[in-house]
Amino acid sequence: MSQFANDVDGIQHLSASYQQLKKEISKVIVGQDDVVKYVLLSIFCDSHSLLVGVPGLAKTLLVKTVSDVLELHFKRIQFTPDLMPSDIVGAEVLNENRQFHFNRGPIFANIILADEINRTPPKTQSALLEAMQERQVTAAGQAHALNLPFFVLATQNPIEQEGTYPLPEAQLDRFMFNIVLDYPSYDEELQVVKTTTTDTPTTVSKIIGANEIIAFQHLIRRMPIADNVVEYAVKLVASTRPNTAKAATIVNEFVAWGAGPRASQALVLAAKGHAAINGKYSPDIEDVQAVSLPILRHRIIRNFKAEAEGVSMEKIIKDLL
């Protein structure tokens, strides 16, 4: 289903498209270069992203802007404490002929913005699990396939905030990246305030559509990768598991649970994507390192000692690298 003359041409096209997308998004989003990179990377790798940050850091605006530059069907779901799984997936309803008919929920779109996903209880959060993993939903015993490409870009407030529920580990694992948004610099905030308090609307152009994105996803999976790079990724994940043969010293001291095999898969796939957006034809160890922090951050659970001594997840991962 390739749209390119060959894979080399495809990588060049992907890299050029990525630069165009970044340029277009920067018309609306000031700074946040790494955040934009990881969100686009998760789309090209056919995966999902979780954006974590306090309110007001343009998480929702970023996802909306990404959907604007892609020719894709976009739906926003605002997660609230009273949201039910059927509000996301859809439900069987009686029609005028007294027959059951499946009313599709908002999950039937290409890009789903799961806004403030941790404001709803785990029962409702879990409605996304099957969709994220299998690209289908089940209602009344019937499986319904979702439209491809399909991505969940979820935003989350820090867990310590009022009225939030922690996401189940099984669901966290489905997100390729956990992207932490920080406060903008003084100059960036100045630019944000100047551009958002005028009467001039900012418009962005559509860059690529569904067929091209699917072609890019297949292209990234076809990329060759050296055995030593795969071994490095797997060893890195193995070193996060305490009390095992390959566990690092800092892990044995400060980690309760390490990352599972899905982290190794994500590291290799994201490294391929990272190489591709930078115009490289095969990933190296630097590409694995470049994507390791947002991939491992939510898959490692610190123990009480780490929390008591203020040892952050970032410090543990940087030590491992």
Contacts in CASP RR format, 6 or more apart in sequence:
PFRMAT RR
TARGET T0000
AUTHOR 0000-0000-0000
METHOD contacts of the structure
MODEL  1
MSQFANDVDGIQHLSASYQQLKKEISKVIVGQDDVVKYVLLSIFCDSHSL
LVGVPGLAKTLLVKTVSDVLELHFKRIQFTPDLMPSDIVGAEVLNENRQF
HFNRGPIFANIILADEINRTPPKTQSALLEAMQERQVTAAGQAHALNLPF
FVLATQNPIEQEGTYPLPEAQLDRFMFNIVLDYPSYDEELQVVKTTTTDT
PTTVSKIIGANEIIAFQHLIRRMPIADNVVEYAVKLVASTRPNTAKAATI
VNEFVAWGAGPRASQALVLAAKGHAAINGKYSPDIEDVQAVSLPILRHRI
IRNFKAEAEGVSMEKIIKDLL
1 214 0 8 1.000
1 215 0 8 1.000
1 218 0 8 1.000
2 10 0 8 1.000
2 215 0 8 1.000
2 218 0 8 1.000
2 219 0 8 1.000
3 211 0 8 1.000
3 212 0 8 1.000
3 215 0 8 1.000
4 10 0 8 1.000
4 13 0 8 1.000
4 215 0 8 1.000
4 219 0 8 1.000
7 219 0 8 1.000
7 222 0 8 1.000
7 223 0 8 1.000
7 281 0 8 1.000
8 281 0 8 1.000
10 215 0 8 1.000
10 216 0 8 1.000
10 219 0 8 1.000
11 219 0 8 1.000
11 223 0 8 1.000
11 276 0 8 1.000
11 279 0 8 1.000
11 280 0 8 1.000
11 281 0 8 1.000
12 279 0 8 1.000
14 44 0 8 1.000
14 216 0 8 1.000
14 219 0 8 1.000
14 220 0 8 1.000
14 276 0 8 1.000
14 277 0 8 1.000
14 279 0 8 1.000
15 276 0 8 1.000
15 277 0 8 1.000
15 278 0 8 1.000
15 279 0 8 1.000
17 207 0 8 1.000
17 208 0 8 1.000
17 212 0 8 1.000
17 216 0 8 1.000
18 40 0 8 1.000
18 44 0 8 1.000
18 277 0 8 1.000
20 207 0 8 1.000
21 40 0 8 1.000
21 69 0 8 1.000
21 70 0 8 1.000
21 207 0 8 1.000
21 208 0 8 1.000
22 33 0 8 1.000
22 36 0 8 1.000
22 37 0 8 1.000
22 40 0 8 1.000
24 69 0 8 1.000
24 204 0 8 1.000
24 205 0 8 1.000
24 207 0 8 1.000
25 36 0 8 1.000
25 62 0 8 1.000
25 65 0 8 1.000
25 66 0 8 1.000
25 69 0 8 1.000
25 204 0 8 1.000
26 36 0 8 1.000
27 202 0 8 1.000
27 203 0 8 1.000
27 204 0 8 1.000
28 61 0 8 1.000
28 65 0 8 1.000
28 202 0 8 1.000
28 204 0 8 1.000
29 36 0 8 1.000
29 58 0 8 1.000
29 61 0 8 1.000
29 62 0 8 1.000
29 65 0 8 1.000
30 184 0 8 1.000
30 188 0 8 1.000
30 191 0 8 1.000
30 192 0 8 1.000
30 195 0 8 1.000
31 184 0 8 1.000
31 188 0 8 1.000
32 58 0 8 1.000
32 62 0 8 1.000
32 181 0 8 1.000
32 184 0 8 1.000
34 179 0 8 1.000
35 51 0 8 1.000
35 62 0 8 1.000
35 179 0 8 1.000
35 181 0 8 1.000
36 62 0 8 1.000
37 277 0 8 1.000
38 49 0 8 1.000
38 177 0 8 1.000
38 179 0 8 1.000
38 291 0 8 1.000
38 294 0 8 1.000
39 49 0 8 1.000
39 51 0 8 1.000
39 62 0 8 1.000
39 63 0 8 1.000
39 66 0 8 1.000
39 153 0 8 1.000
39 177 0 8 1.000
39 179 0 8 1.000
40 66 0 8 1.000
40 277 0 8 1.000
41 177 0 8 1.000
41 270 0 8 1.000
41 273 0 8 1.000
41 274 0 8 1.000
41 277 0 8 1.000
41 291 0 8 1.000
42 48 0 8 1.000
42 49 0 8 1.000
42 151 0 8 1.000
42 153 0 8 1.000
42 176 0 8 1.000
42 177 0 8 1.000
42 270 0 8 1.000
43 66 0 8 1.000
43 70 0 8 1.000
43 149 0 8 1.000
43 151 0 8 1.000
43 213 0 8 1.000
44 213 0 8 1.000
44 216 0 8 1.000
44 217 0 8 1.000
44 220 0 8 1.000
44 273 0 8 1.000
44 276 0 8 1.000
44 277 0 8 1.000
45 176 0 8 1.000
45 217 0 8 1.000
45 220 0 8 1.000
45 269 0 8 1.000
45 270 0 8 1.000
45 272 0 8 1.000
45 273 0 8 1.000
46 149 0 8 1.000
46 151 0 8 1.000
46 217 0 8 1.000
47 151 0 8 1.000
47 175 0 8 1.000
47 176 0 8 1.000
47 177 0 8 1.000
47 266 0 8 1.000
47 269 0 8 1.000
47 270 0 8 1.000
48 132 0 8 1.000
48 151 0 8 1.000
48 152 0 8 1.000
48 153 0 8 1.000
48 154 0 8 1.000
48 174 0 8 1.000
48 175 0 8 1.000
48 176 0 8 1.000
49 151 0 8 1.000
49 152 0 8 1.000
49 153 0 8 1.000
49 154 0 8 1.000
49 175 0 8 1.000
49 176 0 8 1.000
49 177 0 8 1.000
49 178 0 8 1.000
49 179 0 8 1.000
50 117 0 8 1.000
50 154 0 8 1.000
50 155 0 8 1.000
50 156 0 8 1.000
50 167 0 8 1.000
50 172 0 8 1.000
50 175 0 8 1.000
50 177 0 8 1.000
50 178 0 8 1.000
50 179 0 8 1.000
50 298 0 8 1.000
51 59 0 8 1.000
51 62 0 8 1.000
51 63 0 8 1.000
51 153 0 8 1.000
51 154 0 8 1.000
51 155 0 8 1.000
51 156 0 8 1.000
51 179 0 8 1.000
51 181 0 8 1.000
52 155 0 8 1.000
52 156 0 8 1.000
52 157 0 8 1.000
52 158 0 8 1.000
52 178 0 8 1.000
52 179 0 8 1.000
52 180 0 8 1.000
52 181 0 8 1.000
53 59 0 8 1.000
53 155 0 8 1.000
53 156 0 8 1.000
53 157 0 8 1.000
53 158 0 8 1.000
53 180 0 8 1.000
53 181 0 8 1.000
54 157 0 8 1.000
54 158 0 8 1.000
54 161 0 8 1.000
55 157 0 8 1.000
57 181 0 8 1.000
57 182 0 8 1.000
57 183 0 8 1.000
57 184 0 8 1.000
58 181 0 8 1.000
58 192 0 8 1.000
59 155 0 8 1.000
59 181 0 8 1.000
60 76 0 8 1.000
60 113 0 8 1.000
60 115 0 8 1.000
60 155 0 8 1.000
63 111 0 8 1.000
63 113 0 8 1.000
63 153 0 8 1.000
63 155 0 8 1.000
64 74 0 8 1.000
64 76 0 8 1.000
64 113 0 8 1.000
65 204 0 8 1.000
66 111 0 8 1.000
66 153 0 8 1.000
67 74 0 8 1.000
67 111 0 8 1.000
67 113 0 8 1.000
68 204 0 8 1.000
68 206 0 8 1.000
69 204 0 8 1.000
69 205 0 8 1.000
69 206 0 8 1.000
69 207 0 8 1.000
70 110 0 8 1.000
70 111 0 8 1.000
70 206 0 8 1.000
70 207 0 8 1.000
70 208 0 8 1.000
70 209 0 8 1.000
70 213 0 8 1.000
71 206 0 8 1.000
71 208 0 8 1.000
71 209 0 8 1.000
71 210 0 8 1.000
72 109 0 8 1.000
72 110 0 8 1.000
72 111 0 8 1.000
72 149 0 8 1.000
72 209 0 8 1.000
72 210 0 8 1.000
72 213 0 8 1.000
73 109 0 8 1.000
73 110 0 8 1.000
73 111 0 8 1.000
73 147 0 8 1.000
74 109 0 8 1.000
74 110 0 8 1.000
74 111 0 8 1.000
74 113 0 8 1.000
75 106 0 8 1.000
75 107 0 8 1.000
75 108 0 8 1.000
75 109 0 8 1.000
75 111 0 8 1.000
75 112 0 8 1.000
75 113 0 8 1.000
76 106 0 8 1.000
76 112 0 8 1.000
76 113 0 8 1.000
76 115 0 8 1.000
77 83 0 8 1.000
77 87 0 8 1.000
77 88 0 8 1.000
77 106 0 8 1.000
77 107 0 8 1.000
77 112 0 8 1.000
77 113 0 8 1.000
77 114 0 8 1.000
77 115 0 8 1.000
78 115 0 8 1.000
78 116 0 8 1.000
79 114 0 8 1.000
79 115 0 8 1.000
79 116 0 8 1.000
79 117 0 8 1.000
79 118 0 8 1.000
79 119 0 8 1.000
79 120 0 8 1.000
79 124 0 8 1.000
79 125 0 8 1.000
80 116 0 8 1.000
80 119 0 8 1.000
80 120 0 8 1.000
81 119 0 8 1.000
81 120 0 8 1.000
81 121 0 8 1.000
81 163 0 8 1.000
83 120 0 8 1.000
83 124 0 8 1.000
84 124 0 8 1.000
85 123 0 8 1.000
85 124 0 8 1.000
85 126 0 8 1.000
85 127 0 8 1.000
86 139 0 8 1.000
87 105 0 8 1.000
87 124 0 8 1.000
88 105 0 8 1.000
88 106 0 8 1.000
88 107 0 8 1.000
88 124 0 8 1.000
88 127 0 8 1.000
88 128 0 8 1.000
89 105 0 8 1.000
89 107 0 8 1.000
89 127 0 8 1.000
89 131 0 8 1.000
89 137 0 8 1.000
89 139 0 8 1.000
90 102 0 8 1.000
90 103 0 8 1.000
90 104 0 8 1.000
90 105 0 8 1.000
90 107 0 8 1.000
90 137 0 8 1.000
90 139 0 8 1.000
91 102 0 8 1.000
91 103 0 8 1.000
91 139 0 8 1.000
92 100 0 8 1.000
92 101 0 8 1.000
92 102 0 8 1.000
92 103 0 8 1.000
92 139 0 8 1.000
92 140 0 8 1.000
93 100 0 8 1.000
93 101 0 8 1.000
93 102 0 8 1.000
93 103 0 8 1.000
94 100 0 8 1.000
94 101 0 8 1.000
95 101 0 8 1.000
100 140 0 8 1.000
102 139 0 8 1.000
102 140 0 8 1.000
102 142 0 8 1.000
102 144 0 8 1.000
104 144 0 8 1.000
106 112 0 8 1.000
107 127 0 8 1.000
107 128 0 8 1.000
107 131 0 8 1.000
107 137 0 8 1.000
107 146 0 8 1.000
108 144 0 8 1.000
108 146 0 8 1.000
108 147 0 8 1.000
109 147 0 8 1.000
110 147 0 8 1.000
110 148 0 8 1.000
110 149 0 8 1.000
110 150 0 8 1.000
110 151 0 8 1.000
110 210 0 8 1.000
111 151 0 8 1.000
111 153 0 8 1.000
112 128 0 8 1.000
112 131 0 8 1.000
112 150 0 8 1.000
112 151 0 8 1.000
112 152 0 8 1.000
112 153 0 8 1.000
113 153 0 8 1.000
113 154 0 8 1.000
113 155 0 8 1.000
114 128 0 8 1.000
114 152 0 8 1.000
114 153 0 8 1.000
114 154 0 8 1.000
114 155 0 8 1.000
115 154 0 8 1.000
115 155 0 8 1.000
116 155 0 8 1.000
116 156 0 8 1.000
116 157 0 8 1.000
117 125 0 8 1.000
117 128 0 8 1.000
117 154 0 8 1.000
117 155 0 8 1.000
117 156 0 8 1.000
117 167 0 8 1.000
118 125 0 8 1.000
118 156 0 8 1.000
118 157 0 8 1.000
118 159 0 8 1.000
118 164 0 8 1.000
118 165 0 8 1.000
118 166 0 8 1.000
118 167 0 8 1.000
119 157 0 8 1.000
119 163 0 8 1.000
119 164 0 8 1.000
119 165 0 8 1.000
120 165 0 8 1.000
121 165 0 8 1.000
122 165 0 8 1.000
122 167 0 8 1.000
122 168 0 8 1.000
125 165 0 8 1.000
125 167 0 8 1.000
125 168 0 8 1.000
125 171 0 8 1.000
126 168 0 8 1.000
126 171 0 8 1.000
127 137 0 8 1.000
128 152 0 8 1.000
128 171 0 8 1.000
128 174 0 8 1.000
129 170 0 8 1.000
129 171 0 8 1.000
129 174 0 8 1.000
130 136 0 8 1.000
130 137 0 8 1.000
130 138 0 8 1.000
131 137 0 8 1.000
131 146 0 8 1.000
131 150 0 8 1.000
131 152 0 8 1.000
132 152 0 8 1.000
132 171 0 8 1.000
132 174 0 8 1.000
133 174 0 8 1.000
135 145 0 8 1.000
135 146 0 8 1.000
135 148 0 8 1.000
135 150 0 8 1.000
136 143 0 8 1.000
136 144 0 8 1.000
136 145 0 8 1.000
136 146 0 8 1.000
137 143 0 8 1.000
137 144 0 8 1.000
137 146 0 8 1.000
138 144 0 8 1.000
148 210 0 8 1.000
148 214 0 8 1.000
149 210 0 8 1.000
149 213 0 8 1.000
149 214 0 8 1.000
149 217 0 8 1.000
152 175 0 8 1.000
154 175 0 8 1.000
156 164 0 8 1.000
156 167 0 8 1.000
157 164 0 8 1.000
158 164 0 8 1.000
159 166 0 8 1.000
169 301 0 8 1.000
172 178 0 8 1.000
172 298 0 8 1.000
172 299 0 8 1.000
173 260 0 8 1.000
173 262 0 8 1.000
173 298 0 8 1.000
173 299 0 8 1.000
175 298 0 8 1.000
176 266 0 8 1.000
176 269 0 8 1.000
176 270 0 8 1.000
176 295 0 8 1.000
177 270 0 8 1.000
177 291 0 8 1.000
177 294 0 8 1.000
177 295 0 8 1.000
178 294 0 8 1.000
178 295 0 8 1.000
178 297 0 8 1.000
178 298 0 8 1.000
179 294 0 8 1.000
180 294 0 8 1.000
180 297 0 8 1.000
183 189 0 8 1.000
184 192 0 8 1.000
195 202 0 8 1.000
216 276 0 8 1.000
219 276 0 8 1.000
220 269 0 8 1.000
220 272 0 8 1.000
220 273 0 8 1.000
220 276 0 8 1.000
221 269 0 8 1.000
221 272 0 8 1.000
223 272 0 8 1.000
223 273 0 8 1.000
223 275 0 8 1.000
223 276 0 8 1.000
223 281 0 8 1.000
223 282 0 8 1.000
223 283 0 8 1.000
224 281 0 8 1.000
224 282 0 8 1.000
225 268 0 8 1.000
225 271 0 8 1.000
225 272 0 8 1.000
225 282 0 8 1.000
225 283 0 8 1.000
226 282 0 8 1.000
226 284 0 8 1.000
228 285 0 8 1.000
229 268 0 8 1.000
229 271 0 8 1.000
229 283 0 8 1.000
229 284 0 8 1.000
229 285 0 8 1.000
229 287 0 8 1.000
229 288 0 8 1.000
230 268 0 8 1.000
232 285 0 8 1.000
232 288 0 8 1.000
233 264 0 8 1.000
233 267 0 8 1.000
233 268 0 8 1.000
233 271 0 8 1.000
233 288 0 8 1.000
234 264 0 8 1.000
235 246 0 8 1.000
236 267 0 8 1.000
236 288 0 8 1.000
236 292 0 8 1.000
236 296 0 8 1.000
236 320 0 8 1.000
236 321 0 8 1.000
237 259 0 8 1.000
237 260 0 8 1.000
237 261 0 8 1.000
237 263 0 8 1.000
237 264 0 8 1.000
237 267 0 8 1.000
237 296 0 8 1.000
238 244 0 8 1.000
238 245 0 8 1.000
238 246 0 8 1.000
238 247 0 8 1.000
239 246 0 8 1.000
239 247 0 8 1.000
239 248 0 8 1.000
239 251 0 8 1.000
239 320 0 8 1.000
240 247 0 8 1.000
240 248 0 8 1.000
240 251 0 8 1.000
240 255 0 8 1.000
240 258 0 8 1.000
240 259 0 8 1.000
240 263 0 8 1.000
240 296 0 8 1.000
240 299 0 8 1.000
240 300 0 8 1.000
240 320 0 8 1.000
241 247 0 8 1.000
241 251 0 8 1.000
241 255 0 8 1.000
241 257 0 8 1.000
241 258 0 8 1.000
241 259 0 8 1.000
241 260 0 8 1.000
242 251 0 8 1.000
242 252 0 8 1.000
242 255 0 8 1.000
242 256 0 8 1.000
242 257 0 8 1.000
242 258 0 8 1.000
243 252 0 8 1.000
248 319 0 8 1.000
248 320 0 8 1.000
250 316 0 8 1.000
250 319 0 8 1.000
250 320 0 8 1.000
251 258 0 8 1.000
251 316 0 8 1.000
251 320 0 8 1.000
253 305 0 8 1.000
253 306 0 8 1.000
254 302 0 8 1.000
254 303 0 8 1.000
254 305 0 8 1.000
254 306 0 8 1.000
254 309 0 8 1.000
254 311 0 8 1.000
254 316 0 8 1.000
255 300 0 8 1.000
255 301 0 8 1.000
255 302 0 8 1.000
255 303 0 8 1.000
255 306 0 8 1.000
255 316 0 8 1.000
256 301 0 8 1.000
256 302 0 8 1.000
256 303 0 8 1.000
257 300 0 8 1.000
257 301 0 8 1.000
258 299 0 8 1.000
258 300 0 8 1.000
258 301 0 8 1.000
259 296 0 8 1.000
259 299 0 8 1.000
259 300 0 8 1.000
260 299 0 8 1.000
262 299 0 8 1.000
263 295 0 8 1.000
263 296 0 8 1.000
263 299 0 8 1.000
266 295 0 8 1.000
267 288 0 8 1.000
267 291 0 8 1.000
267 292 0 8 1.000
267 295 0 8 1.000
268 283 0 8 1.000
268 288 0 8 1.000
270 291 0 8 1.000
270 295 0 8 1.000
271 283 0 8 1.000
271 287 0 8 1.000
271 288 0 8 1.000
271 290 0 8 1.000
271 291 0 8 1.000
272 283 0 8 1.000
272 287 0 8 1.000
273 283 0 8 1.000
273 287 0 8 1.000
274 283 0 8 1.000
274 287 0 8 1.000
274 290 0 8 1.000
274 291 0 8 1.000
275 281 0 8 1.000
275 282 0 8 1.000
275 283 0 8 1.000
275 284 0 8 1.000
275 287 0 8 1.000
278 287 0 8 1.000
280 287 0 8 1.000
289 321 0 8 1.000
292 317 0 8 1.000
292 321 0 8 1.000
293 314 0 8 1.000
293 317 0 8 1.000
293 318 0 8 1.000
296 313 0 8 1.000
296 317 0 8 1.000
296 320 0 8 1.000
297 313 0 8 1.000
297 314 0 8 1.000
297 317 0 8 1.000
300 313 0 8 1.000
300 316 0 8 1.000
300 317 0 8 1.000
302 311 0 8 1.000
302 313 0 8 1.000
302 316 0 8 1.000
305 311 0 8 1.000
306 316 0 8 1.000
END
